[in-house]
Amino acid sequence: MIERLAAAIAGRGRWILIAGLAIGLASPAAAAAIQPHVGPLVIAVLFLAMLKIGPQAFRIGRRDMTRSLGITLVFQMALPCAAAVLFLMLGILDRPLALGTVLILTAAPITGAAPIAAMAGGDPAPALRQTILGTALLPLTVLPVFALAPAFGDTSAILGTALRLLIIIGLCAAAAFALRKTGAAAKAPSLIDAASAILLALVVIGLMSAAADALRQSPAQLALTLAFVSVLAFGLQAVLLCLWPGTSGAIPLAVAAGNRNVALFLGVLPAPATTDLLLVIGCYQIPMYLTPLILPRLAAWTHPSR
């Protein structure tokens, strides 16, 4: 009975995420109640991803490691630096949408990238590898970006936050791999998938408070911001699908490109920057958690013969 229910939930994971978005927008009280618990929920999602995938997420040849490293440097350093220079030239770097774009591009892939890649029909292991590598390199990749965008403040707090997240990833990996040795993951894969979907839905509810407030107070601003971040997120995904046509790594890399852990910066940015960026970050959660529904359609559109 429980396994059948878990299989049903896992099979509808993408719709559960959409339900989380709807609840977060419709119920500010629910968003406010869950928001303080988002951190532990994200850690639980990461643990479940490692429990499901196992040590193979870390088994990578030299060629693949070089490619993954190059992708990380492009995602988290080249793209945000190029965006920051462009906005500086246009004289708009101090505006929330411009700052939000640079911050999104600077962030590592979200810790939920692996289950989202699986929901979108891709291999979760490459997405998890990009999350781990991107987080490990974040203390390095933020330096040139933050030098170009002084509004983000001192990088030392970011470095500490990234290092703490890296330690958490290591602890999650150790606990998950130890549990895998008992055979628990092999016995109940649908339970892991169902739990991941539910936890991700709770995360998105907790991150929707700013968007929910804007829906009531400034719907026009919400619509503009949502349109902008949707084009950014899905545009990055479409570019990746075009660059890696027909390969098994296209979908997980697209997930990693368009779904960034920008919420990581919330606790360490200067207060004025955080206030200005809350709506951008809140709206960014919407395309992020619509990815399992939209990405397969993007893949079919970019490669209709597949």
Residue, then its C-alpha position, 0 to 999 in steps of 0.5 A: m500500500i505504502e509503496r503504491l502510494a509512493a510510486a503514485i506520488a513519484g510519478r506525479g512529482r512535477w505536478i506536486l512542485i506546481a502545487g507547491l508554487a500555487i500554495g506558496l502564492a495563494s497562502p502567505a501564511a503557509a509560506a511564512a510558516i515554512q520559510p524558517h525551515v527551508g535550510p534543513l529541507v534543502i539538506a534533506v533533499l540533497f541527502l535523498a539525491m545522494l542516497k538514490i544515486g550513490p557513489q557513482a555521482f563522484r565516479i568521473g573520468r579525467r575527460d569528463m572532469t575537465r569538461s565539468l570544470g569548464i562548464t562550471l567556470v563558464f556558468q558561474m564566472a564567465l557568464p556573470c562577469a559578461a553580464a556585469v560588464l554589459f550592465l555596467m556599460l549600459g549604466i543599469l547594474d544598480r537596478p534590481l533586475a540587473l543585479g538579480t541576473v548577475l547574482i543568479l548567474t553567479a550561483a552554483p546549481i541548486t541542491g535539488a538539481a538531481p531530482i529535478a533532472a530525474m523528473a524532467g527525464g534526464d540522468p540525475a548524476p551529472a546534475l549532482r556532480q555539477t552541484i557539488l563542483g559548482t559549490a566547491l568552486l564558488p569561493l573562487t568564482v565569486l571573486p571576479v563577479f563581486a569585484l565588478a558588482p560592489a553592491f554585493g558587498d564583501t566576499s568573505a561572508i560568501l566564502g564562509t557560506a559556500l564552505r559551510l555548504l560544502i561541509i554539509i554536502g560531504l556529511c550528506a554524502a557520508a551518511a547517504f553512502a553508509l545507509r546505501k550499504t544496508g540496501a535500503a535505497a535499493k529496496a524502496p526507490s519510489l519512497i526516495d523519489a516521493a519524499s524528494a518531490i514532497l520536500l521540494a514542494l515544501v521548499v518552494i512554498g517557503l521561498m514564495s513569500a516575496a512573490a506572494d506579497a507582490l501578487r497582492q500589492s504590485p501585480a504589474q511588477l510581479a508580472l514583469t519580474l516573472a517574465f524576465v526571470s523566466v526568459l533567463a532560466f528557460g533561455l539558459q536551458a534552451v541554449l544548453l539543449c542546443l549545444w549538446p543535442g541528442t546527448s544523455g547529459a543535455i537535460p541535467l546540464a540544462v537543469a544545472a544551467g537554469n536552476r541556481n542556488v541564488a537563495l544561498f546569498l540571502g543571508v550574507l548580502p548587505a541588507p539594501a541589496t537583499t531587500d531589492l532582490l527578494l522579489v527577483i529571487g522569489c519569482y525565480q523560484i517559479p521557472m525553477y520548479l516549473t523546469p520538470l514540466i517545461l524542459p522536456r517540451l524544450a527538448a522536443w522543440t529544440h530537437p524535434s527528431r528525438 
